[in-house]
Amino acid sequence: MRRILLVTAILMANVMTMSAVKKPVINRIEPTDWYVGLKNPSVQLMVYGPGIRDVADVTTDYPGVRIDSLVRLDSPNYLLIYMNVRDAQPGTMTLTFKGEKVRKGGSEKVSYVLKAREKSGAERMGFTNADVLYMLMPDRFAQGANHPTQVKDMRTYKEDRTQPSLRHGGDLNGIREHLDYFNELGVTALWLTPVLENDSPDDERGYSTYHGYATTNYYRVDPRFGTNEDYKNLCDEAHAKGLKVVMDMIFNHSGFEHPWTHDMPSKDWLNLPEWLVESGGTSKPTASFQQTSYKLTPVKDPYASKVDLKETVEGWFVPTMPDLNQRNPHVMTYLIQNSKWWIETIGIDGIRMDTYPYADAKAMARWMKELDEEYPNFNTVGETWVTEPAYTAAWQKDSKLSEENTYLKTVMDFSFFDKLNQAKNEETDDWWNGLNRLYNSFVYDYLYPNPSSVMAFIENHDTDRFLGNGKDTLALKQALTLLLIVNRTPQLYYGTEVLMNGTKEVTDGNVRKDFPGGFPGDTHNCFTKEGRTKAEQSMFSWLSRLLHWRQGNEVITKGRQIQFIPYNGIYVVARQYKGKTALAVLNGTSKPATLDVSRYAEVIGSATRVKDILTNRTYDLSKNIELKPRQSLILEY
């Protein structure tokens, strides 16, 4: 409650702050620089500085650049400059801020750099279903050399690895130093949880924003992770080793310590209670703080009430994460430009957008359409946390289930996650339980415009680990077998390959543990074969074999999928392409079972002696196959 009252008090006061400032000083401009040659030549510059709103004019004589408009916002400390750079060449331009209130001389000159692009938009290749994404948390993966223990210009924070909700000290260089590990494992893309500045102080509850989802500067890597240059080096070296990099972004909300919270550019920059917006920031509190309902169904519900929809998309995610108002076109332009800037500056290969349906749907479609036009081969995946396939499918680009095109190419398959995590604790029967849940989820793939561009996963940073607090490798292998053979874009969570476990029962930090061997003083090192236990090495080798087999395998990335209703507890899924077949066979029971090969004649054909790629064992498909409890096979022929 104390935090909520603080939020209300600050928001009430911030719009009118510093209105008496006479001489503007330009503190910074965002974007920090820009690129010429983009299809959309319009650039929004957000200028920060006390009293900057009230300059008389802004001009430039740089060839090919035209100032189109100045937007003076409610706060005196922001000015938006819209300029056109269609005919500009790379170089350093000068912006001249004019007016009696600027300085004694009546003007102030500021340099601004226009850069050349490294490659065209069409040359930016995003992740596809041929990739396997490896999700990791920079704070929890590995610490590189010369890691700073404190950063001078950041608020107080602690690095304490004994506390699951404080920072542990992982950084970008730690990831970069272990790129060979990812190659050894066999993944092809790295999805890092947010790396942007989260300048939030630790509180008395032992909580910090180590997770990265409370941005306080959209153009700066968090100094505790490294610098923008470190991020660029990581991306470049990853590319050199054949790895892609996916950047986690959040358009729905910022961090509480972002300057926008304490000095809103305009009254409608954030989603606030109507009484506060109407008061212009001068009224006393008469209403309670509005938090989101976390219920995403109203966004697609044809019968949704206005109050339900408003609570979903305009409520704050948590009190420490102010909700951005994407309906304000200036807000959305800022965010769109920011995503382009990171693509051009760092060379990222994809974006994962957090809390996708919580933001305004039309504004997000505008973003996706503009990104798709500029980068037609790029890819973005949106977090759409509802477990019904029809809901998820409605968010995918070109869906006939949505009145308006979202232009979002990839959506997250929470149905797969949900059904698989139920099935692991059940016996597969003749109807609904066990692996029937997966079969009955895939039957709705006709709803998706592009099922191969649906991201499937068995766990992530917001869920219990698949293993829970146990070590059931049979269930884990079955889950991974299915994940890596079906018509999906697969995502793994760091440490699964070495049996990392944990649940969220006490704290999210227990499913976000440090990767063994990533930090100074670790005596257990899972980055090397010698450092892993026998069980960890067995799991690592098994998964690595499967991942390397999948790489470049067109049967998996292009093949037709055929699934069979689970029969006698056995679930069979085939992928076929140009006369080749990969056949997954899963015994969904805790008892031995017999595969009746005659039932699968349509996909077996004349094949007889075939190899299980998981064990290299040979099987004779002219005879029935005896399966052990929970056994998994991938037969290739």
Secondary structure as UniProt FT lines:
FT   HELIX           2..14
FT   TURN            15..20
FT   STRAND          28..30
FT   STRAND          34..35
FT   STRAND          42..48
FT   TURN            50..51
FT   HELIX           52..54
FT   STRAND          57..59
FT   TURN            63..64
FT   STRAND          66..72
FT   TURN            76..77
FT   STRAND          78..84
FT   TURN            86..87
FT   STRAND          91..98
FT   TURN            100..102
FT   TURN            104..105
FT   STRAND          107..115
FT   HELIX           121..123
FT   TURN            129..130
FT   STRAND          133..136
FT   HELIX           138..141
FT   TURN            145..146
FT   TURN            152..153
FT   TURN            161..162
FT   TURN            164..165
FT   HELIX           172..176
FT   TURN            177..178
FT   HELIX           179..185
FT   STRAND          189..192
FT   STRAND          196..197
FT   TURN            204..205
FT   TURN            210..211
FT   STRAND          217..221
FT   TURN            223..225
FT   HELIX           228..240
FT   TURN            241..242
FT   STRAND          244..249
FT   TURN            256..257
FT   HELIX           259..262
FT   TURN            267..268
FT   HELIX           274..279
FT   TURN            280..281
FT   HELIX           297..299
FT   TURN            302..303
FT   HELIX           306..314
FT   TURN            319..320
FT   STRAND          323..324
FT   TURN            326..327
FT   HELIX           329..346
FT   STRAND          350..353
FT   TURN            354..355
FT   HELIX           356..358
FT   HELIX           361..374
FT   TURN            376..377
FT   STRAND          380..382
FT   HELIX           389..394
FT   TURN            397..398
FT   TURN            400..401
FT   STRAND          410..412
FT   HELIX           414..423
FT   TURN            424..425
FT   TURN            434..435
FT   HELIX           436..442
FT   HELIX           443..447
FT   HELIX           451..453
FT   STRAND          454..457
FT   TURN            461..462
FT   TURN            466..469
FT   HELIX           473..483
FT   TURN            484..485
FT   STRAND          489..493
FT   TURN            494..495
FT   HELIX           496..498
FT   HELIX           508..511
FT   TURN            516..517
FT   TURN            520..521
FT   TURN            526..527
FT   TURN            529..531
FT   HELIX           534..550
FT   TURN            551..552
FT   HELIX           554..557
FT   STRAND          560..567
FT   TURN            568..569
FT   STRAND          570..577
FT   TURN            578..579
FT   STRAND          580..587
FT   STRAND          593..595
FT   HELIX           597..600
FT   HELIX           601..604
FT   TURN            605..606
FT   STRAND          609..612
FT   TURN            613..615
FT   STRAND          618..620
FT   TURN            621..622
FT   STRAND          625..627
FT   TURN            629..630
FT   STRAND          632..636
//
